[in-house]
Amino acid sequence: MNDEDLMAKIEEVTKDFTGQLDQLYEVIGMIVTGRLLGWRVMRLVSSRRCWMMATKLFGDPKKLMLEKGKYYDKSVGMKIIDTTEQYWDIIAGNISRDILPLHDRKMLL
């Protein structure tokens, strides 16, 4: 989907939206930011509630974003997770995020 089509879809969703505007704002922000960072980063940093709301309003959010966007490397969290090779286990909550060496994140920069 190109940017013009995305803006038309955002306008359509906004026009038809009923509910809390902060949720709409969060979903649109996630999608726009995700076009720059990629859906893997957005799945990591967004709540399940936000991801499900985006799915409800826009369909599969992955179809609106690249897996790894142009600025994917800006995510320190993804740099850490990429070293563990356990992305989906962390996303699913099967592995605690507490195991991630966040105190050592400066070493990754």
C-alpha positions in Angstrom: 0.0 0.0 0.0 1.4 3.4 -1.0 1.3 6.4 1.3 -1.6 8.0 -0.5 -3.7 4.8 -0.2 -2.8 4.6 3.5 -3.9 8.2 4.1 -7.2 7.4 2.4 -7.6 4.3 4.6 -6.8 6.3 7.8 -9.4 8.9 6.8 -12.0 6.1 6.2 -11.2 4.4 9.5 -11.3 7.7 11.4 -14.6 8.7 9.8 -16.2 5.3 10.8 -14.5 5.0 14.2 -16.5 5.0 17.4 -14.7 4.6 20.7 -11.9 6.2 22.7 -9.9 8.6 20.5 -6.7 7.8 22.4 -7.0 4.2 21.1 -7.4 5.5 17.5 -4.5 7.8 18.0 -2.3 5.0 19.3 -3.2 2.6 16.4 -2.6 5.2 13.7 0.7 6.2 15.4 1.8 2.6 15.5 1.0 2.1 11.8 2.7 5.3 10.6 5.8 4.6 12.8 5.8 1.0 11.7 6.2 2.1 8.1 9.5 3.5 9.1 10.7 0.9 11.7 8.9 -2.3 10.5 6.3 -4.5 12.0 8.7 -6.6 14.0 9.6 -3.5 16.1 6.0 -2.4 16.4 4.9 -5.9 17.6 7.6 -5.7 20.2 6.8 -2.2 21.5 3.0 -2.1 21.1 0.6 -3.7 23.5 -1.5 -6.7 22.5 -4.5 -4.4 22.8 -3.2 -1.9 20.4 -2.1 -4.6 17.9 -5.6 -6.2 18.1 -7.3 -2.8 17.7 -5.2 -2.2 14.6 -6.2 -5.6 13.2 -9.8 -4.8 13.8 -9.6 -1.4 12.2 -7.1 -2.0 9.3 -6.9 -5.7 8.8 -3.5 -7.4 9.3 -1.1 -4.6 10.3 1.8 -6.6 8.8 0.4 -5.9 5.3 0.8 -2.2 6.0 4.5 -2.3 7.0 7.7 -4.0 6.0 9.1 -6.7 8.3 12.1 -4.5 8.8 11.8 -0.9 7.9 14.4 1.6 6.8 15.1 2.6 10.4 14.8 -0.9 12.0 18.3 -0.5 13.4 17.1 2.4 15.7 15.5 -0.1 18.0 17.9 -1.2 20.8 15.3 -3.7 21.9 15.4 -5.4 18.5 19.2 -5.5 18.5 19.1 -7.3 21.8 16.3 -9.7 20.8 18.0 -10.4 17.4 21.0 -11.8 19.4 18.7 -14.2 21.3 16.9 -15.6 18.3 13.8 -16.0 20.4 11.6 -13.2 19.0 8.3 -15.0 18.9 8.8 -16.6 22.3 9.4 -13.1 23.8 6.4 -11.6 21.9 4.2 -14.5 23.0 5.3 -14.0 26.6 6.8 -17.5 26.8 10.1 -16.0 27.9 10.2 -13.1 30.3 11.6 -9.9 29.0 13.5 -9.7 32.3 16.1 -12.1 30.8 17.1 -9.4 28.3 20.4 -7.6 29.3 18.9 -4.1 29.2 21.5 -2.8 31.6 24.1 -3.6 28.9 22.3 -2.0 26.0 24.9 0.7 25.7 27.3 -2.0 24.5 25.1 -2.5 21.4 25.2 1.0 20.1 
